[in-house]
Amino acid sequence: MKYQIKVKSLNKQSALLYQNFLKSILEKRNIKFSVFNLPLKRKRITLLKSPHVNKSSREQFEIKFYSYILQTDKKLNSYVFKLLFLNKPKSVSLFLKN
């Protein structure tokens, strides 16, 4: 049975820092793992500057989501879970899957 930790962030730098942190924890515990980078997801939003007259006058915004999956074969104990969640930055979200 494989266990997956999916990490998702809006900030690339915080995602990479947290990925390095996870790798160091798992290496210290001698847990074999593999990392899969997921494709960059973009959400684009277009707003009209003036709602009444100029439709050609628009602003465009983009939100980028950086994510990756860390997969292990061993079951993680409660101490490792505490380390994962206590040291997590606010800009990073975690999803656990069995």
C-alpha positions in Angstrom: 0.0 0.0 0.0 1.3 3.4 -0.9 0.9 6.6 1.0 0.8 10.0 -0.7 1.4 13.5 0.6 0.2 16.1 -1.8 1.6 19.6 -1.2 0.0 22.6 -2.9 1.2 26.2 -2.7 0.7 29.6 -4.4 4.4 30.4 -3.8 7.1 28.4 -5.6 9.8 29.2 -3.1 7.8 28.1 0.0 6.8 24.9 -1.8 10.4 24.1 -2.6 11.5 24.9 1.0 8.8 22.6 2.4 9.7 19.9 -0.1 13.3 20.0 1.1 12.1 19.9 4.7 10.0 16.8 4.0 12.9 15.1 2.3 15.2 15.7 5.3 12.7 14.3 7.8 12.1 11.2 5.7 15.8 10.6 5.1 16.5 10.9 8.9 13.8 8.3 9.6 15.2 6.0 6.8 11.9 6.0 4.9 12.1 5.4 1.2 10.2 8.0 -0.8 9.8 9.4 -4.3 8.8 12.9 -5.4 6.6 13.6 -8.4 6.2 17.2 -9.6 2.8 18.0 -10.9 2.2 20.4 -13.8 1.7 24.1 -13.0 -1.9 25.0 -12.8 -3.0 28.5 -13.8 -6.2 30.3 -13.1 -6.8 33.4 -15.2 -9.3 36.2 -14.4 -10.3 39.0 -16.7 -12.0 42.2 -15.3 -13.4 45.1 -17.1 -11.9 48.4 -16.0 -15.1 50.4 -16.7 -18.3 48.4 -16.6 -20.3 50.8 -18.8 -18.4 51.9 -21.9 -15.0 50.6 -22.8 -15.1 46.8 -23.2 -11.7 46.9 -24.8 -10.2 48.2 -21.6 -9.6 45.1 -19.5 -7.2 43.9 -16.8 -6.0 40.3 -16.6 -4.8 38.5 -13.5 -3.2 35.1 -13.1 -2.9 32.8 -10.1 -0.4 30.0 -10.2 -0.6 26.8 -8.2 2.6 24.8 -7.6 2.1 21.2 -6.4 3.9 17.9 -6.0 3.3 14.5 -4.6 5.6 12.7 -2.2 5.0 9.0 -2.1 6.1 6.5 0.5 5.7 2.7 0.9 6.0 2.7 4.6 3.3 3.9 7.0 4.3 7.1 8.7 4.0 7.2 12.5 2.3 9.9 14.5 5.6 11.7 15.4 6.4 12.3 11.7 2.8 13.6 11.2 3.3 16.0 14.0 6.5 17.3 12.4 4.7 17.7 9.0 1.8 19.7 10.4 3.5 21.8 13.1 6.3 23.1 10.8 4.1 23.8 7.8 4.1 27.4 6.5 0.7 29.1 6.1 1.0 29.4 2.3 1.3 25.6 1.9 -1.6 23.1 2.1 -1.2 19.4 2.7 -3.4 16.5 1.5 -2.8 12.9 2.8 -4.0 9.9 0.9 -3.7 6.1 1.5 
